[in-house]
Amino acid sequence: MAEEKLIYLDAGTTYSKIIEVGSDSLSADLKDYFIRKDGDKTYYILPSAIIKQKNIPVRRCCGHMTNASENEIIALANGAKPIVDENATILDLGSRDAKWINFQSGKFHDMDWNTSCASSTGATVEMLLKFYNVKRDDLKFNKEKFAVTCGIFGLEKIMDDISNGASPVESISKFVHGIAYNAWCFSKKPDKIYLSGGFCDNKCFTDSLKYYCEVVPLGRFMLCEGLINADTKELVHA
């Protein structure tokens, strides 16, 4: 009898995250994107364009690139609740959007979701790194920051800064600091943020955010974990 594999998919705009449960071997369609294995869970990250090319049967999914069956805020809440404090703010920053939720006394209290402004998301940073041929790990926290309430104006500030003699690394680092400040303000300036999403891997961003509050990175799979938790226990009521 073939082993049962349950696939949970967070289909982002740029990258998709997958947790496969109940398999001892890597799926043929996913093995090139293997990240790690933890017990009966196997973790993958792959370009979202590939999701459309492969016929991957999923148990539950959320995100932009599929006919999502689950709400992303609920998935984030279900993934984070078992591992955060009773009073906690969880911020998820992706390529396309930013969202946060707040628990008080272990219960859902507040949230917001910004789906329309790239100045607070990762896509702009990805484009800047490619355009200026800068590696993400080259970026360093800079106490200076650009006001990036608009992504387009933020790009303008970077170009002006570079034309005045600053290096691309220095200017993009200031831009990332601006994003971190925006994220903190967007989350209502908490003393502590549990950070979810791709920015967990951006040290310049996390160091910039730590300038304003305590930061606890949760990694890139919180929404997938929430989809799994929804199968076992209803943690949050919409």
Stockholm file with secondary structure:
# STOCKHOLM 1.0

chainA/1-238         MAEEKLIYLDAGTTYSKIIEVGSDSLSADLKDYFIRKDGDKTYYILPSAIIKQKNIPVRRCCGHMTNASENEIIALANGAKPIVDENATILDLGSRDAKWINFQSGKFHDMDWNTSCASSTGATVEMLLKFYNVKRDDLKFNKEKFAVTCGIFGLEKIMDDISNGASPVESISKFVHGIAYNAWCFSKKPDKIYLSGGFCDNKCFTDSLKYYCEVVPLGRFMLCEGLINADTKELVHA
#=GR chainA/1-238 SS CCCCCEEEEEECSSEEEEEEESCSSCCTTTGGGEEEEETTEEEEEEEHHHHHHSCCCCSEEEESSSCCSSCHHHHHHHHHGGGSCSSEEEEEECSSCEEEEEEETTEEEEEEEECSCGGGSSHHHHHHHHHTTCCGGGCCCCSCCCCCSSHHHHHHHHHHHHHTTCCHHHHHHHHHHHHHHHHHHHTTCCSEEEEEEGGGGCHHHHHHHHTTSEEEEEESCHHHHHHHHHHHCCCCCC
#=GC SS_cons         CCCCCEEEEEECSSEEEEEEESCSSCCTTTGGGEEEEETTEEEEEEEHHHHHHSCCCCSEEEESSSCCSSCHHHHHHHHHGGGSCSSEEEEEECSSCEEEEEEETTEEEEEEEECSCGGGSSHHHHHHHHHTTCCGGGCCCCSCCCCCSSHHHHHHHHHHHHHTTCCHHHHHHHHHHHHHHHHHHHTTCCSEEEEEEGGGGCHHHHHHHHTTSEEEEEESCHHHHHHHHHHHCCCCCC
//
